Amino acid sequence: MHFPIFVDLTDKLVVVIGGGRIATRRIKTLLRFGCSIKVVALQLDDQLRELADSKQIEYVCAAYAEHYLHTAFMVIGATDDRTVNHAVYLAAKSLAIPVNIIDRKEECSFFFPAVFENEHICGGLISKGGQQHGLAKESAARIRELLNGGN
């Protein structure tokens, strides 16, 4: 079981390796918390391309290399390539940088929560084992509804 902790990401660099659907979801959530985001990927999905074009994220069109992690506060490995994700994990671990790898909970030093918030409250949910993403997402949606005046 993991201890829930809240971290100030203001002006901190989060490096995301990968530019697909899951990377997009993570980045859209992270942008709400004031961090700088650098995405390293050979391709970006359309939503990330728009964020890069509007300078909301920095995009590096390149294959993964460890040196991209050296100034990171936090790292997310979000590719569809197991070998690359594992390399991201090993590098982040050796650099003592918190890391979330999308396809292996065993390679995560933190889990990415389902976030809920309103103007007064911010919270996040994960399942106890870190595997039941749907349950966490559904529960966060119900809390979101309650926070915003739903039944």
C-alpha positions as CSV (number, residue, x, y, z in Angstrom):
1,M,0.0,0.0,0.0
2,H,1.2,3.5,-0.9
3,F,1.1,6.6,1.4
4,P,-0.8,9.4,-0.3
5,I,1.3,12.6,-0.5
6,F,0.7,15.9,-2.2
7,V,3.6,17.7,-3.8
8,D,4.0,21.3,-5.0
9,L,4.8,21.0,-8.7
10,T,4.9,24.8,-9.3
11,D,7.8,25.5,-11.8
12,K,9.2,22.0,-11.4
13,L,10.2,20.1,-14.5
14,V,8.2,17.0,-15.4
15,V,9.7,15.0,-18.2
16,V,7.4,12.7,-20.1
17,I,8.8,10.1,-22.5
18,G,6.2,9.3,-25.1
19,G,3.6,11.3,-27.0
20,G,0.5,9.1,-27.2
21,R,-2.9,8.8,-25.6
22,I,-1.8,8.0,-22.1
23,A,0.9,10.6,-22.1
24,T,-1.7,13.1,-23.2
25,R,-4.0,12.3,-20.3
26,R,-1.2,12.6,-17.8
27,I,0.0,15.9,-19.3
28,K,-3.4,17.4,-19.3
29,T,-3.8,16.7,-15.6
30,L,-0.3,17.9,-14.8
31,L,-0.8,21.2,-16.6
32,R,-3.3,22.2,-13.9
33,F,-0.6,22.1,-11.2
34,G,1.8,24.7,-12.5
35,C,4.7,22.5,-13.6
36,S,6.8,22.8,-16.7
37,I,6.5,19.8,-19.0
38,K,9.1,18.5,-21.5
39,V,7.9,15.7,-23.8
40,V,10.4,13.6,-25.5
41,A,8.9,11.5,-28.4
42,L,9.3,10.9,-32.1
43,Q,5.6,11.7,-32.6
44,L,2.9,13.5,-30.8
45,D,-0.8,13.0,-30.8
46,D,-2.9,15.9,-32.1
47,Q,-3.8,17.2,-28.6
48,L,-0.1,17.3,-27.6
49,R,0.8,18.9,-30.9
50,E,-1.6,21.8,-30.1
51,L,-0.1,22.1,-26.6
52,A,3.4,22.3,-28.0
53,D,2.4,24.8,-30.7
54,S,0.8,27.0,-28.1
55,K,4.0,26.7,-25.9
56,Q,2.2,25.1,-23.0
57,I,4.6,22.2,-23.2
58,E,8.1,21.8,-24.6
59,Y,8.5,19.2,-27.3
60,V,11.7,17.5,-28.1
61,C,11.4,15.4,-31.3
62,A,13.8,12.7,-30.5
63,A,14.2,9.1,-29.3
64,Y,14.6,8.6,-25.6
65,A,18.1,9.2,-24.1
66,E,18.9,9.3,-20.4
67,H,20.3,12.9,-20.5
68,Y,16.7,14.2,-21.0
69,L,16.0,13.1,-17.4
70,H,19.0,14.8,-15.7
71,T,17.1,18.1,-14.8
72,A,13.7,16.5,-14.1
73,F,11.9,16.7,-10.8
74,M,9.6,13.8,-11.9
75,V,9.5,11.4,-14.8
76,I,6.7,9.6,-16.6
77,G,7.5,6.7,-19.0
78,A,4.6,6.6,-21.3
79,T,5.6,4.8,-24.5
80,D,4.3,1.7,-26.1
81,D,7.8,0.2,-26.1
82,R,8.5,-2.0,-23.0
83,T,12.3,-1.7,-23.6
84,V,12.2,2.1,-23.6
85,N,9.9,2.3,-20.6
86,H,12.2,-0.1,-18.7
87,A,15.2,2.1,-19.6
88,V,13.4,5.2,-18.3
89,Y,12.7,3.4,-15.1
90,L,16.3,2.3,-14.6
91,A,17.7,5.7,-15.4
92,A,15.2,7.6,-13.1
93,K,15.9,5.1,-10.3
94,S,19.6,5.6,-10.6
95,L,19.2,9.4,-10.6
96,A,16.8,9.2,-7.6
97,I,14.0,10.9,-9.5
98,P,10.4,9.9,-8.8
99,V,9.1,7.9,-11.8
100,N,5.8,6.5,-13.1
101,I,5.9,3.9,-15.8
102,I,2.6,3.4,-17.4
103,D,2.8,-0.3,-18.2
104,R,4.5,-1.7,-15.0
105,K,3.4,-0.9,-11.5
106,E,6.5,-2.6,-10.2
107,E,8.6,0.1,-11.9
108,C,6.7,3.0,-10.3
109,S,8.0,5.0,-7.3
110,F,4.6,6.7,-7.4
111,F,1.2,6.1,-8.9
112,F,-0.6,8.7,-11.0
113,P,-3.9,9.3,-9.3
114,A,-7.4,10.0,-10.7
115,V,-7.7,13.7,-9.7
116,F,-10.8,15.5,-8.5
117,E,-11.0,19.1,-7.5
118,N,-13.2,22.2,-7.1
119,E,-12.2,25.7,-6.0
120,H,-11.8,24.5,-2.3
121,I,-10.6,20.8,-2.5
122,C,-8.1,18.8,-4.4
123,G,-7.6,15.1,-4.1
124,G,-6.5,12.0,-5.9
125,L,-7.4,8.3,-5.8
126,I,-5.5,5.1,-6.6
127,S,-6.6,1.6,-6.0
128,K,-4.8,-0.1,-3.1
129,G,-2.9,-2.4,-5.4
130,G,-2.4,0.2,-8.1
131,Q,-4.0,-2.0,-10.7
132,Q,-7.7,-1.1,-10.7
133,H,-7.5,2.1,-12.6
134,G,-11.2,2.0,-13.7
135,L,-12.3,1.8,-10.1
136,A,-10.2,4.8,-9.1
137,K,-11.4,6.8,-12.2
138,E,-15.1,5.9,-11.5
139,S,-14.8,6.8,-7.8
140,A,-13.0,10.1,-8.6
141,A,-15.8,11.0,-11.1
142,R,-18.4,10.4,-8.4
143,I,-16.5,12.6,-5.9
144,R,-16.1,15.2,-8.6
145,E,-19.9,15.2,-9.1
146,L,-20.5,15.6,-5.3
147,L,-18.0,18.4,-5.1
148,N,-19.7,20.3,-7.9
149,G,-23.2,20.0,-6.4
150,G,-24.4,16.7,-7.8
151,N,-26.3,14.1,-5.9
